Amino acid sequence: MEIKKVFVVGSGLMGGGITQVCAQAGYNVVMRDLTDEILQKSLGAIKWSVGKLVEKGRVTGAVDEIMSRIRPTTRMDDGFEADLAVEAVFENVDIKREVFQELDRVCPKHAILSSNTSAIPISELSSVTDRPDKVVGTHFFSPVPMMRLLEVIRTISTSDDTFESVIRWGESLGKEVVRVNLDVAGFAMNRINIPSTIEAIRLVEKGIVSIEDIDKGMRLGFGRPMGPLETGDMAGLDVGLGAMTAVYNETRDPKYAPPELLMRKVRAGHLGRKTRIGWYIYDEQGNKTGVAPLPI
Ligand SMILES: NC(=O)c1ccc[n+]([C@@H]2O[C@H](COP(=O)([O-])OP(=O)(O)OC[C@H]3O[C@@H](n4cnc5c(N)ncnc54)[C@H](O)[C@@H]3O)[C@@H](O)[C@H]2O)c1
């Protein structure tokens, strides 16, 4: 199947990024969120990012032309023309199941439905639809316009045509695709990454290594552009906790059990860059100004 029109549900960090890379690649995108205010904020962030990429010569085309391919909406019914709907709402299985039921109702019968979930098994979402053969996972990485990787995940019900069509679409966005042949919680990359992030938090929790040294060590010793705690602040500590919880709930393997310190920080609203405090503290412009005090 050929994907031409894309419907993105959720215009946050990830939904906005997915919308942006689609528009940059020439797709018409309808982007849905709950309020006009949220949509306007997201459009502003997309325009800024497209402007930077065009300025650096990393994206060709005029900013206004790229932006004109994006149509914001608060109405779910505006997915009626989509060939592919990408869900990127909060990492909460009940909210996502509700969204999938709505997408199944409003999207054309031929449309593929995908989720950008970090860790929830895709079959928990496809099971609420009447088209489980047309449901896949499309796991982008943050920040979407910069990160080349896309995991495409199939369930036992996903058809070959759905899987291959979405892989071709991902490649057309300039992404390198990793194929994941079963929707185990956490898929492939988070299954590998989560235990090391948990170990980093436990070392901080026990006072063995400082927050800054964890990040410095992983940057300098392993060539990562950002350490795990800096990455956690960017992604959102709540998003990270949600991913760990999903993998732990499915596997009951203690290596995926979320650390108490992380749960306490999320409860306190220390969610990272978006609340200006996570493992680090940020000023209004988003510049790092220090390390968050521990214990909280
Ligand atoms: N943040 C990351 O680094 C990252 C990486 C990979 C995957 N993910 C996953 O992507 C998804 C989105 O994460 P995010 O970081 O963009 O979250 P976010 O909080 O930045 O954005 C979520 C958006 O969804 C909107 N929303 C909620 N319910 C909605 C509905 N019913 N219809 C339309 N919009 C709705 C919210 O208003 C919000 O704007 C999550 O499943 C997350 O686990 C996140």
The ligand as an SDF file (V2000), in Angstrom:
LIG
                    3D

 44 48  0  0  0  0  0  0  0  0999 V2000
    9.7900   11.7890   24.7830 N   0  0  0  0  0  0  0  0  0  0  0  0
   10.5400   10.8790   24.1920 C   0  0  0  0  0  0  0  0  0  0  0  0
   11.7630   10.9490   24.1620 O   0  0  0  0  0  0  0  0  0  0  0  0
    9.8850    9.6940   23.5270 C   0  0  0  0  0  0  0  0  0  0  0  0
   10.6690    8.8630   22.7120 C   0  0  0  0  0  0  0  0  0  0  0  0
   10.0510    7.8130   22.0340 C   0  0  0  0  0  0  0  0  0  0  0  0
    8.6940    7.5890   22.2030 C   0  0  0  0  0  0  0  0  0  0  0  0
    7.9600    8.4070   23.0260 N   0  0  0  0  0  0  0  0  0  0  0  0
    6.5220    8.1480   23.1710 C   0  0  0  0  0  0  0  0  0  0  0  0
    5.8170    9.0450   22.3480 O   0  0  0  0  0  0  0  0  0  0  0  0
    4.5380    9.3340   22.9480 C   0  0  0  0  0  0  0  0  0  0  0  0
    4.3850   10.8410   23.1030 C   0  0  0  0  0  0  0  0  0  0  0  0
    5.4300   11.2990   23.9340 O   0  0  0  0  0  0  0  0  0  0  0  0
    5.8020   12.8530   24.0330 P   0  0  0  0  0  0  0  0  0  0  0  0
    7.1180   12.9090   24.6920 O   0  0  0  0  0  0  0  0  0  0  0  0
    5.5920   13.5130   22.7140 O   0  0  0  0  0  0  0  0  0  0  0  0
    4.6650   13.3560   25.0370 O   0  0  0  0  0  0  0  0  0  0  0  0
    4.1190   14.8690   25.2520 P   0  0  0  0  0  0  0  0  0  0  0  0
    3.5630   14.8980   26.6240 O   0  0  0  0  0  0  0  0  0  0  0  0
    5.1580   15.8610   24.8340 O   0  0  0  0  0  0  0  0  0  0  0  0
    2.9160   14.9840   24.1730 O   0  0  0  0  0  0  0  0  0  0  0  0
    1.7340   14.2470   24.2380 C   0  0  0  0  0  0  0  0  0  0  0  0
    0.6650   15.0760   23.5340 C   0  0  0  0  0  0  0  0  0  0  0  0
   -0.5090   14.2810   23.3580 O   0  0  0  0  0  0  0  0  0  0  0  0
   -1.6170   15.1380   23.5180 C   0  0  0  0  0  0  0  0  0  0  0  0
   -2.8230   14.3180   23.7440 N   0  0  0  0  0  0  0  0  0  0  0  0
   -3.2000   13.6480   24.8480 C   0  0  0  0  0  0  0  0  0  0  0  0
   -4.3530   12.9830   24.6120 N   0  0  0  0  0  0  0  0  0  0  0  0
   -4.7010   13.2430   23.3240 C   0  0  0  0  0  0  0  0  0  0  0  0
   -5.7850   12.8620   22.4680 C   0  0  0  0  0  0  0  0  0  0  0  0
   -6.7370   12.0570   22.9110 N   0  0  0  0  0  0  0  0  0  0  0  0
   -5.7910   13.3320   21.2050 N   0  0  0  0  0  0  0  0  0  0  0  0
   -4.8160   14.1370   20.7470 C   0  0  0  0  0  0  0  0  0  0  0  0
   -3.7690   14.5350   21.5020 N   0  0  0  0  0  0  0  0  0  0  0  0
   -3.7240   14.1000   22.7730 C   0  0  0  0  0  0  0  0  0  0  0  0
   -1.2240   16.0340   24.6590 C   0  0  0  0  0  0  0  0  0  0  0  0
   -2.0330   17.2080   24.6980 O   0  0  0  0  0  0  0  0  0  0  0  0
    0.2390   16.3200   24.3240 C   0  0  0  0  0  0  0  0  0  0  0  0
    0.3690   17.4730   23.5140 O   0  0  0  0  0  0  0  0  0  0  0  0
    4.4890    8.5460   24.2390 C   0  0  0  0  0  0  0  0  0  0  0  0
    3.8550    7.3110   24.0060 O   0  0  0  0  0  0  0  0  0  0  0  0
    5.9620    8.3470   24.5550 C   0  0  0  0  0  0  0  0  0  0  0  0
    6.2040    7.2240   25.3710 O   0  0  0  0  0  0  0  0  0  0  0  0
    8.5230    9.4530   23.6660 C   0  0  0  0  0  0  0  0  0  0  0  0
  1  2  1  0
  2  3  2  0
  2  4  1  0
  4  5  1  0
  4 44  2  0
  5  6  2  0
  6  7  1  0
  7  8  2  0
  8  9  1  0
  8 44  1  0
  9 10  1  0
  9 42  1  0
 10 11  1  0
 11 12  1  0
 11 40  1  0
 12 13  1  0
 13 14  1  0
 14 15  2  0
 14 16  1  0
 14 17  1  0
 17 18  1  0
 18 19  2  0
 18 20  1  0
 18 21  1  0
 21 22  1  0
 22 23  1  0
 23 24  1  0
 23 38  1  0
 24 25  1  0
 25 26  1  0
 25 36  1  0
 26 27  1  0
 26 35  1  0
 27 28  2  0
 28 29  1  0
 29 30  1  0
 29 35  2  0
 30 31  1  0
 30 32  2  0
 32 33  1  0
 33 34  2  0
 34 35  1  0
 36 37  1  0
 36 38  1  0
 38 39  1  0
 40 41  1  0
 40 42  1  0
 42 43  1  0
M  CHG  2   8   1  16  -1
M  END
$$$$
